[in-house]
Amino acid sequence: MHSLIFLTSTKIPYKPKLLSLFHFSSLSHTHNLHYESQHQQQHSNNNNNITNILHSLIDSHRYDEAHHRFSLFLSSGLLLNHRTSNVVVSRLLNSNTPHKTWSLLLSLFHAKPDYVPSLVIYNRLINQFCTFHQPHYAHSLFFDLRSRGHAANVVTYTTLINGYCLVGEIGDACKVLDEMRERGVEPNSMTFSVLIRGVLRKRDLEWGRELMGELWERMRVEVGSEVKVAAFSNLVDSLCGEGFFGEVFRIAEDLPYGSSLCEEDAYGQMIHSLCKVGRYHGASRIVYIMKKRGFFPSMVTYNYIIHGLSKDGDCMRAYQLLEEGVEFGFVLCEHTYKLLVEALCEALDVDKAREVLKVMLCKEGVDKTRIYNIYLRALCVVKNPTELLNALVFMLESQCQADVITLNTVINGFCKMGRVDEPLKVLNDMLIGKFSAPDVVTFTTMISGLLDAAKVDEARDLFHRVMPENGLKPGVVTYNALLRGLFKLKRPNDALKVFSDMVRGGTTADSTTYTVIVEGLCDSDQIEEAKSFWLNVIWPSGIHDSFVYAAILKGLCRSGKFNEAFHFLYELVDSGVSPNIFSYNILINSACDIGLKREAYQIVREMKKNGVNPDCVTWRILNKLHGKVKKLTGSEDPTSSTIYEG
């Protein structure tokens, strides 16, 4: 009994101790786990914050700051995991600043020795150094990637070969190609095309042809078309860029690559490359070769050729191609049509332009009114009123509705030809409801035409009576047209009265208004009034630009007030205005006309101080001055070397 009590009594006191020890151990372990969890959570939060900051900077294209922040994080011991580092570095490569990115990678290697960038990052960085014509830097990266366990692939070698070719070091490029083969990396068709481009830049066509033979062999055995298409594109671009057009035509005739490429795609690439260097006739020759082999160019390609020929001044050849395109269902796009009819009208071949119009009207789904409007606008260049009127009649007879743009175009065409009776009849028909109602553009065009024909009363009647009756209020453009016409007719007082009415009516003048008034006053020999208008109206308004300054400077110089013009320009600069090269050239030209050589060069020095560099016009003006000095003195002026000062 006692022993039982003893045993019982001895066990009971130790039980709480064991429980308390177990409880303490449990708490300690839980606390450690909680601490580690908190630490991991905090580390994860830090990583997320760093990543978010860097991505935000990159998204806003603040690459310099992103590079700087990443470096600061690394120096502070805040490291990203391997995958996140690769993602951030890959995005930083979009900044196209290889030196900064490589410097950042070196910092990353130092902070995290086990970090290895992906091969894609290395390849992109090598390509950027090569693009900046620094293949030796690129080659050092090539050695670095190998030292970190990467095996260079065909992209790496091809990129490095391209880098050496870009700087003309073909021998080093060939060494890289040899090393590539030694290491068991088989060059692809892109590798050969890159090397060929480098060889062609050295004007070595024979070697280029040898390499082309290897390229065709490689393309025959190569699987997949993507690399082959890119290689062929690169080859043809290189041949066209270096002027070896005969070689392009030889390839088109022989097609040495057999069936390894889609022939239509190959011909299309040749046409594109030839057009890119402005050889549209050569591109049309490829079309003939295609048709001889039973192929036809795409609509886009054919439009490209006709567009280029029209823009290049050979509209007759473009028209011939359009006629030939009918056999395979070719239809012009609207923009090419516009260029072609404009070019034909400029060449005064209205008959062909009319045929092009008919072709476009046969196209399904076109806005016929818009097609006619383009044609009518082109006809205005011909300055043939009968043809313009006939086109409008033909449009109406074909049940095509003329809109306000159509009629404005016709009115403008007649006015540009100096004829106002026909457009007045058109305007009257618009007013009585036969056609679309006139708008502000209609009246502005008509007023300008009447003033050009010196019919001031009719122009004023349209402006003051007819426009308000039709619910139209003249804007600043209409006022400018009226002002320009009145000044042109030497009626400055009437023009200034119109300006006063304009201000009272609440229409705000623009810089064109002020330019017209200043030029008009100066042309009317009212230079003092022009100066007063500048001081009292233009300068306080704050609405003035280089055209206004040029008008004042021209007026002062033509009035023999060179010194005032000189001081006016300096006052502009002192007031914080930055005159452009045209203002300086006006002043330099005036100085040269009156033989002020020293002042002319002083202006050149001042313009350079103000951040404006002389252009070709400036130098021509100064050369004219030297020619005058030489004629007067009969010898070369020793101070002429100042033309190269500064």
C-alpha positions in Angstrom: 0.0 0.0 0.0 2.8 2.4 1.0 4.8 1.4 -2.0 1.8 2.1 -4.2 1.3 5.5 -2.6 5.0 6.2 -3.0 5.0 5.2 -6.6 1.9 7.3 -7.2 3.4 10.2 -5.3 6.7 10.0 -7.1 5.1 10.0 -10.6 2.6 12.8 -10.0 5.2 15.5 -9.3 7.2 14.8 -12.5 4.2 14.7 -14.8 3.7 18.5 -14.8 7.4 19.1 -15.5 7.4 16.7 -18.5 4.2 18.4 -19.8 5.7 21.9 -19.3 8.9 20.9 -21.1 6.9 19.4 -23.9 4.8 22.5 -24.0 7.8 24.8 -24.1 9.5 22.8 -26.9 6.3 22.9 -28.9 5.9 26.7 -28.4 9.6 27.2 -29.4 9.2 25.1 -32.6 6.0 26.9 -33.5 7.6 30.3 -32.9 10.5 29.3 -35.2 8.2 28.1 -37.9 6.2 31.3 -37.6 9.4 33.4 -37.7 10.6 31.5 -40.8 7.2 31.8 -42.4 7.2 35.6 -41.7 10.8 35.9 -43.0 9.9 34.0 -46.2 6.7 36.1 -46.6 8.7 39.3 -46.1 11.4 38.1 -48.6 8.6 37.2 -51.1 7.0 40.6 -50.6 10.3 42.3 -51.1 10.9 40.4 -54.3 7.4 41.2 -55.5 7.9 44.9 -54.7 11.2 45.0 -56.5 9.8 43.2 -59.5 6.8 45.5 -59.7 9.0 48.6 -59.5 11.3 47.4 -62.3 8.4 46.3 -64.5 6.6 49.6 -64.0 9.7 51.6 -65.0 10.2 49.4 -68.1 6.5 49.7 -69.1 6.9 53.5 -69.0 10.1 53.2 -71.1 12.2 54.6 -68.3 15.0 52.2 -69.1 17.9 54.2 -67.6 16.2 54.4 -64.3 15.3 50.7 -64.4 18.9 49.8 -65.0 20.0 52.1 -62.1 17.3 50.8 -59.7 18.2 47.2 -60.4 21.9 47.9 -59.7 21.0 49.6 -56.4 18.8 46.6 -55.4 21.7 44.2 -56.1 24.2 46.3 -54.2 21.8 46.3 -51.2 21.6 42.5 -51.2 18.0 42.4 -52.6 18.2 39.5 -55.1 15.6 38.2 -57.4 15.3 34.5 -58.3 16.8 33.1 -61.4 13.7 33.1 -63.5 12.6 36.6 -62.5 16.1 38.0 -63.2 16.0 36.5 -66.7 12.6 38.1 -67.4 13.7 41.5 -66.2 17.0 41.4 -68.1 15.2 40.3 -71.2 12.8 43.3 -71.0 15.7 45.6 -70.3 17.3 44.5 -73.6 14.4 46.4 -75.3 16.2 49.6 -74.3 18.8 48.8 -77.0 21.6 49.9 -74.7 23.9 46.9 -74.6 26.7 48.4 -72.6 24.3 49.3 -69.7 22.7 45.9 -69.8 26.0 44.0 -69.9 27.3 46.2 -66.9 24.1 45.2 -65.0 24.7 41.5 -65.8 28.3 41.8 -64.4 26.8 43.2 -61.2 24.3 40.3 -61.1 27.1 37.8 -61.5 29.0 39.4 -58.6 25.9 39.5 -56.3 24.6 36.0 -57.4 27.5 33.8 -58.6 25.2 30.9 -59.5 23.1 33.1 -61.9 23.4 32.2 -65.6 21.5 34.3 -68.2 19.5 32.3 -70.8 21.1 31.7 -74.2 18.4 33.9 -75.8 19.6 36.8 -73.6 23.2 36.3 -74.7 22.1 36.1 -78.4 20.1 39.3 -78.2 23.0 41.1 -76.4 25.5 39.9 -79.0 23.2 41.1 -81.7 22.9 44.6 -80.1 26.7 44.9 -79.9 27.0 43.8 -83.5 24.3 46.3 -84.6 26.4 49.0 -83.0 29.4 47.8 -85.0 31.2 46.4 -82.0 31.7 42.7 -82.9 34.7 42.4 -80.6 32.6 43.2 -77.6 30.1 40.7 -78.9 32.8 38.1 -79.2 33.8 38.6 -75.6 30.2 37.7 -74.7 30.5 34.6 -76.9 33.4 33.4 -74.7 31.5 34.3 -71.5 28.5 32.3 -72.4 30.7 29.2 -73.1 32.5 29.7 -69.8 29.1 29.6 -68.0 28.1 26.2 -69.5 26.1 27.3 -72.6 26.7 25.8 -76.0 26.5 28.4 -78.7 23.9 27.6 -81.3 23.4 28.5 -85.0 21.8 31.8 -84.0 24.8 32.8 -81.9 27.3 32.1 -84.6 25.2 33.7 -87.4 24.8 36.8 -85.3 28.5 37.1 -84.7 29.3 36.5 -88.4 26.8 39.3 -89.2 28.6 41.6 -86.8 32.0 41.1 -88.4 30.4 41.5 -91.9 28.9 44.8 -90.9 32.3 46.3 -90.1 33.9 44.8 -93.2 36.0 42.2 -91.4 35.1 39.3 -93.7 38.2 37.3 -92.7 37.1 37.2 -89.0 33.6 36.3 -90.2 35.0 33.3 -92.1 37.0 32.2 -89.0 33.8 32.2 -87.0 32.2 30.1 -89.7 35.1 27.6 -89.6 34.9 27.4 -85.8 31.2 26.8 -86.1 31.7 23.8 -88.3 34.5 22.5 -86.1 32.2 22.5 -83.1 29.6 20.6 -84.9 27.1 23.4 -85.4 25.8 23.2 -88.9 25.3 26.6 -90.6 21.9 27.3 -92.0 20.8 29.2 -95.0 20.6 32.4 -93.0 24.2 32.1 -92.0 25.3 31.9 -95.7 23.0 34.9 -96.7 24.6 37.0 -93.9 28.1 36.2 -95.1 27.1 36.8 -98.7 25.9 40.3 -97.8 29.3 41.1 -96.3 31.1 39.8 -99.4 28.9 41.8 -101.7 29.7 45.0 -99.7 33.3 44.3 -100.6 32.1 44.3 -104.3 33.4 40.7 -104.7 30.6 39.2 -106.9 32.5 36.1 -107.8 33.0 35.0 -104.2 29.4 36.0 -103.6 28.3 33.6 -106.4 30.3 30.8 -104.9 28.6 31.3 -101.5 25.3 31.5 -103.3 25.9 28.0 -104.7 26.4 26.8 -101.1 23.3 28.7 -100.1 21.2 26.9 -102.7 22.5 23.5 -101.6 21.7 24.3 -98.0 18.2 25.4 -98.9 17.6 22.1 -100.8 18.2 20.0 -97.7 16.9 22.4 -95.1 13.6 21.4 -93.5 11.0 24.1 -92.9 10.5 27.3 -94.9 10.8 30.1 -92.3 14.6 30.3 -92.3 14.8 29.8 -96.0 12.4 32.6 -96.7 14.3 34.9 -94.4 17.6 34.0 -96.0 16.3 34.5 -99.5 14.8 37.9 -98.5 18.2 38.9 -97.0 20.0 37.8 -100.1 17.8 39.7 -102.5 17.9 42.8 -100.3 21.7 42.7 -100.3 21.9 42.3 -104.1 19.5 45.2 -104.7 21.1 47.4 -102.0 24.6 46.9 -103.5 23.3 47.5 -107.1 23.7 44.0 -108.5 20.4 44.1 -110.3 21.5 41.8 -113.1 22.2 39.1 -110.6 18.6 39.4 -109.3 17.3 39.0 -112.8 19.6 36.0 -113.3 18.2 34.4 -110.2 14.7 35.1 -111.4 15.3 33.4 -114.7 17.3 30.4 -113.4 15.6 29.8 -110.0 18.6 27.7 -108.8 16.9 26.8 -105.5 14.4 24.6 -107.4 11.3 23.8 -105.4 12.7 24.5 -102.0 10.9 27.8 -101.9 7.4 28.9 -103.1 8.2 30.6 -106.4 5.4 33.2 -106.0 6.9 34.2 -102.7 10.4 34.4 -104.2 9.2 36.6 -107.0 7.2 38.7 -104.6 10.3 39.3 -102.5 12.4 40.3 -105.6 9.7 42.8 -106.6 9.6 44.2 -103.0 13.4 44.5 -102.8 13.6 46.3 -106.2 10.8 48.7 -105.3 12.5 49.5 -102.0 15.5 50.9 -103.8 13.3 52.7 -106.4 13.8 50.2 -109.3 10.2 50.0 -110.4 11.1 49.2 -114.0 13.1 46.3 -112.7 10.2 45.1 -110.6 8.0 45.2 -113.7 10.6 43.0 -115.5 10.2 40.4 -112.7 6.4 40.5 -113.4 7.1 39.6 -117.0 9.3 36.7 -115.9 6.5 35.5 -113.5 3.9 35.6 -116.2 6.2 33.7 -118.6 6.3 30.9 -116.0 2.6 31.0 -115.4 2.5 33.0 -112.2 0.8 36.4 -111.5 1.7 38.9 -108.9 -0.6 39.6 -106.0 -2.8 42.7 -106.0 -0.7 44.4 -103.3 2.6 43.8 -105.2 1.2 45.0 -108.5 -0.3 48.1 -106.8 3.2 48.7 -105.3 4.8 48.8 -108.7 2.2 51.1 -110.3 2.2 53.4 -107.3 6.0 53.7 -107.5 6.1 54.4 -111.2 3.4 57.0 -110.8 5.2 58.7 -108.0 8.6 58.4 -109.8 7.3 60.3 -112.9 6.7 57.4 -115.2 3.0 57.4 -115.4 2.9 56.1 -119.0 4.6 52.9 -117.9 2.3 52.7 -114.9 -0.7 53.0 -117.3 0.7 50.3 -119.5 1.0 47.9 -116.5 -2.6 48.8 -115.5 -3.8 47.7 -119.0 -1.8 44.5 -118.8 -3.2 43.8 -115.3 -6.7 43.4 -116.7 -5.9 39.9 -118.0 -5.5 38.6 -114.4 -8.2 40.7 -112.8 -6.1 43.4 -111.3 -7.9 46.3 -109.7 -6.2 49.6 -108.5 -6.5 50.6 -104.9 -7.8 54.1 -104.3 -4.5 55.6 -103.2 -2.7 54.3 -106.3 -5.6 55.5 -108.5 -5.2 59.0 -107.0 -1.5 59.1 -107.8 -1.9 57.7 -111.3 -4.6 60.1 -112.4 -2.8 63.1 -110.9 0.4 62.0 -112.7 -1.4 61.6 -116.0 -3.1 65.0 -115.7 0.2 66.6 -114.9 1.5 65.0 -118.1 -1.5 66.5 -119.9 -2.8 63.1 -121.0 -6.4 63.5 -120.0 -7.6 60.6 -122.3 -5.6 58.0 -120.3 -6.7 59.6 -117.0 -10.3 59.2 -118.1 -9.7 55.6 -118.9 -8.3 55.0 -115.4 -11.4 56.7 -114.0 -13.6 54.2 -116.0 -11.6 51.3 -114.6 -12.1 52.5 -111.1 -15.8 53.0 -111.6 -16.1 49.3 -112.6 -14.7 48.2 -109.3 -17.3 46.8 -106.9 -18.0 48.5 -103.7 -16.3 51.8 -104.4 -17.7 55.2 -103.4 -18.2 56.6 -106.9 -18.6 60.1 -105.7 -15.3 60.0 -104.0 -13.7 58.5 -107.2 -15.1 61.3 -109.3 -13.9 63.9 -106.7 -10.3 62.6 -107.0 -10.5 62.8 -110.8 -11.9 66.3 -110.8 -9.2 67.5 -108.4 -6.6 66.0 -110.7 -8.2 67.8 -113.7 -7.7 71.2 -112.1 -4.0 70.8 -112.9 -4.7 70.6 -116.6 -6.4 74.1 -116.6 -8.9 73.0 -119.2 -12.3 74.4 -118.3 -14.1 72.4 -121.0 -12.7 69.1 -119.7 -13.6 70.0 -116.1 -17.2 70.9 -117.0 -17.5 67.8 -119.2 -16.4 65.6 -116.3 -19.0 67.1 -114.0 -21.7 66.6 -116.7 -20.6 63.0 -117.2 -20.7 62.4 -113.5 -24.3 63.7 -113.2 -25.5 61.9 -116.3 -24.2 58.6 -114.9 -26.6 59.1 -111.9 -23.8 59.7 -109.5 -24.7 62.2 -106.8 -22.4 65.2 -106.6 -21.7 66.3 -103.0 -20.4 69.6 -101.7 -16.8 68.4 -102.0 -17.4 67.8 -105.7 -18.8 71.2 -106.3 -16.2 72.9 -104.2 -13.5 71.2 -106.3 -15.1 72.3 -109.5 -15.5 75.9 -108.3 -11.9 75.9 -107.1 -10.7 74.6 -110.5 -12.4 77.3 -112.4 -11.2 80.0 -110.1 -7.6 78.8 -110.4 -8.0 79.1 -114.2 -9.1 82.8 -113.8 -12.7 82.1 -114.7 -15.5 83.2 -112.4 -18.6 83.1 -114.5 -18.9 79.3 -114.5 -18.3 78.8 -110.8 -20.9 81.6 -110.1 -23.5 79.6 -112.0 -22.6 76.5 -110.1 -22.9 78.4 -106.8 -26.3 79.8 -107.9 -27.5 76.3 -108.6 -26.4 75.2 -105.2 -28.2 78.2 -103.6 -31.5 77.4 -105.4 -31.4 73.7 -104.3 -30.3 72.0 -107.5 -27.2 70.6 -105.8 -25.9 70.3 -102.3 -26.1 73.4 -100.2 -22.9 75.5 -100.2 -20.7 75.6 -97.1 -18.1 78.1 -95.8 -15.4 76.5 -98.0 -17.6 77.1 -101.1 -17.9 80.8 -100.3 -14.3 81.2 -99.2 -13.2 79.7 -102.6 -15.6 81.9 -104.6 -14.6 85.1 -102.7 -10.9 84.4 -103.3 -11.6 83.7 -107.0 -13.6 86.9 -107.5 -10.9 89.0 -105.8 -8.2 87.4 -108.0 -10.4 88.5 -110.9 -10.6 92.1 -109.4 -14.3 91.8 -108.8 -14.4 93.4 -105.4 -18.1 94.3 -105.3 -19.2 90.8 -106.1 -16.9 89.3 -103.5 -18.1 91.8 -100.8 -21.7 91.0 -101.7 -21.1 87.2 -101.1 -19.3 88.0 -97.9 -21.7 90.5 -96.4 -25.1 89.5 -97.8 -25.3 86.0 -99.3 -23.4 84.1 -96.6 -25.5 85.5 -93.7 -28.7 84.9 -95.7 -27.7 81.2 -95.9 -27.0 81.0 -92.2 -23.2 80.9 -92.6 -20.8 82.9 -90.5 -17.3 83.6 -92.0 -14.5 82.1 -90.1 -10.9 83.3 -89.8 -10.0 81.4 -93.1 -12.6 83.4 -95.0 -11.5 86.7 -93.5 -7.9 85.8 -94.4 -8.9 85.2 -98.0 -10.7 88.5 -98.2 -7.8 90.4 -96.6 -5.3 88.8 -99.0 -7.4 89.7 -102.0 -7.9 93.3 -100.9 -4.2 93.8 -100.2 -3.3 92.2 -103.5 -5.5 94.8 -105.2 -3.6 97.6 -103.3 -6.6 98.4 -101.1 -5.0 98.5 -97.7 -7.6 100.8 -96.1 -10.5 98.5 -97.1 -8.5 95.5 -95.8 -7.9 97.2 -92.4 -11.6 98.0 -92.1 -12.4 94.3 -92.7 -9.9 93.4 -90.0 -11.7 95.9 -87.6 -15.0 94.3 -88.4 -13.5 90.9 -87.9 -12.3 91.8 -84.4 -15.7 93.4 -83.5 -17.5 90.4 -84.7 -15.6 88.1 -82.3 -13.5 86.2 -84.8 -10.0 85.7 -83.4 -7.1 86.4 -85.8 -4.4 83.8 -86.3 -0.8 84.2 -87.3 -1.8 83.9 -91.0 -4.1 86.9 -90.6 -1.2 89.0 -89.2 1.2 87.7 -91.8 -1.2 88.8 -94.6 -1.7 92.2 -93.1 2.0 92.9 -92.5 3.0 91.7 -96.0 0.1 93.8 -97.5 1.1 97.0 -95.6 4.7 96.5 -96.6 3.8 95.9 -100.3 1.7 99.0 -100.2 4.7 101.1 -99.0 3.2 101.6 -95.6 6.1 100.3 -93.5 5.4 102.7 -90.6 1.8 101.4 -90.4 3.2 97.8 -90.4 5.5 98.7 -87.5 2.7 100.3 -85.6 0.5 97.3 -86.2 3.2 95.0 -84.9 3.7 97.0 -81.7 0.0 97.8 -80.9 -1.8 94.6 -82.2 0.4 91.6 -83.0 2.9 91.6 -80.1 0.3 92.2 -77.3 -1.9 89.4 -78.8 0.9 86.8 -78.3 -0.2 85.3 -81.6 2.9 85.4 -83.8 5.2 82.9 -85.5 8.2 82.7 -87.9 6.0 83.7 -90.8 5.1 87.0 -89.1 8.7 87.7 -88.2 9.8 87.0 -91.8 7.1 89.3 -93.2 8.3 92.2 -91.0 12.0 91.6 -91.7 11.3 91.4 -95.5 9.3 94.6 -95.3 12.0 96.5 -93.4 14.8 95.2 -95.6 13.0 96.1 -98.8 12.3 99.6 -97.5 16.0 100.1 -97.0 15.8 99.9 -93.2 18.4 97.2 -92.6 19.5 98.6 -89.2 15.9 98.5 -88.0 15.5 94.9 -89.2 18.8 94.1 -87.5 17.6 95.5 -84.2 14.2 94.0 -84.6 15.7 90.5 -84.8 17.9 91.2 -81.7 14.8 92.4 -79.8 13.0 89.2 -80.6 15.9 87.1 -79.2 16.1 89.3 -76.1 12.3 88.8 -75.6 12.8 85.0 -75.5 11.7 84.4 -79.1 13.8 81.9 -81.2 13.8 83.0 -84.8 14.3 80.2 -87.3 16.8 80.0 -90.2 14.5 81.8 -92.6 14.5 85.0 -90.6 18.3 85.0 -90.3 18.7 84.3 -94.0 16.5 87.3 -94.9 18.7 89.5 -92.9 21.9 88.0 -94.2 20.7 88.3 -97.8 19.8 92.0 -97.3 23.3 92.6 -95.8 24.9 90.9 -98.8 22.8 92.9 -101.3 24.0 96.2 -99.9 27.6 94.9 -99.4 27.7 94.8 -95.6 30.0 91.9 -95.4 31.0 92.3 -91.7 27.4 92.6 -90.6 26.5 89.5 -92.6 29.1 87.4 -90.8 28.1 88.9 -87.5 24.6 87.7 -88.0 26.0 84.2 -88.9 27.9 84.2 -85.6 24.9 85.3 -83.6 22.6 82.7 -85.1 25.1 80.0 -84.2 25.2 81.4 -80.6 21.4 81.1 -80.6 21.5 77.4 -81.6 20.6 77.9 -85.3 23.0 76.4 -87.8 23.5 77.9 -91.3 21.9 75.9 -94.1 22.7 75.6 -97.8 20.8 78.8 -98.5 22.9 80.7 -96.0 26.1 79.5 -97.7 24.8 80.4 -101.2 24.0 83.9 -100.0 27.5 84.3 -98.6 29.1 82.9 -101.8 27.1 85.5 -103.7 28.5 88.2 -101.5 32.1 86.9 -102.2 31.4 86.9 -105.9 30.4 90.6 -105.7 33.5 91.5 -103.7 35.7 89.7 -106.2 34.1 91.6 -109.1 34.5 94.9 -107.4 38.1 94.4 -106.2 39.3 92.1 -109.0 41.0 89.8 -106.5 40.2 87.3 -103.8 39.3 88.9 -100.5 41.6 87.5 -97.8 38.8 87.7 -95.2 36.8 85.2 -97.2 38.0 82.4 -95.0 35.6 83.7 -92.3 32.9 81.7 -94.1 34.2 78.7 -92.3 34.5 80.3 -88.9 32.7 78.9 -85.9 
